[in-house]
Amino acid sequence: MSTFRTSQNQANPNKLNNILSTLIFILILNVTIQIWLLYASLNNALDNNKEILIPAFIASLILFLIGFAWLYYLPTGNKRQK
């Protein structure tokens, strides 16, 4: 029985392109949300509103872990057999 990872490595170029495009879009969206969280928490910290710092850090950490987990699904491409 094959797993998702081994079957996606043997995919045709169109499928690999779709997988990579989706992963890149999700990772860019993830980083954009993290930048927004950083901007919001810095603005609140400068206004002496400390209650947003811990929830923003936790949300950013969760988004980082999600983005790191998405790297598992990156295909390695078609390998040449010798």
N, C-alpha and C positions, 0 to 999 in steps of 0.2 A: 504494500500500500504506500503510495507516495504522499508526501506532505505538500502543503501549499508552496513552500519555499523551493523544493526540488522541481515542481511542475512549472513554476514561473521562470526558473532559470533556463528551461528548455523551450520557452515561448518564442513565437515568431516576433519579428521586429516591431510590428504594429502593437502587439500586446505589451511588449516591453516599454514602448513609447507611452502608451496610455498609463501604465503603472507608474512610470517615472514622473510623468506630468502631474498625476494626481498627488503623489507623495510630495513633490516640490511645492505644489500649491498649498497643501495642508501645512507643510513646514513653514512656508512664508507667512501664512495666516497665523500660525502659532507664534512666530517671532514678532509679528505685528501686534498681537494682543499683549505679549510680554512687554514690548516697548511702551504701549499705552498704559499698562499697569505701572511701569517705572515712572512715567511722566506724571500720572495721577498721584502716586505715592510721594514723589518729590515735591509736587505742588502743595500737597497737604502737610508734609513735614515742614516746609518753609512757612506755612501759616500756623504752625504749632498745633496741628490736628494729628496727634499720634495714633488715634484709634484705627486708622486705615493701613498702617504700616504692616502689621502682622498678617491681616487677611490678604493684602496684596502680595506679600512674600510667599504665603502658602499657595495662593493661586498661581503665582509665577513658577514655583517649584513643581506643582502638579503639571503645568503646561510643559515645563522642561522635561519631566519624566515621560510624558506622553510623546513628545518629539523624539526623545531618545529611544523609546520603544518602537516608534515608526521606522527607525533605521534598520530594524530586523527585516522589514519587508522589501528593502532595496534589492533588486535583482543583480546578480553578478554578471549577467550576460551569457551569451553562448560561448562555451569554451571549445577550443579546437582539440580534437582527439588525435593523438599521435599514432 
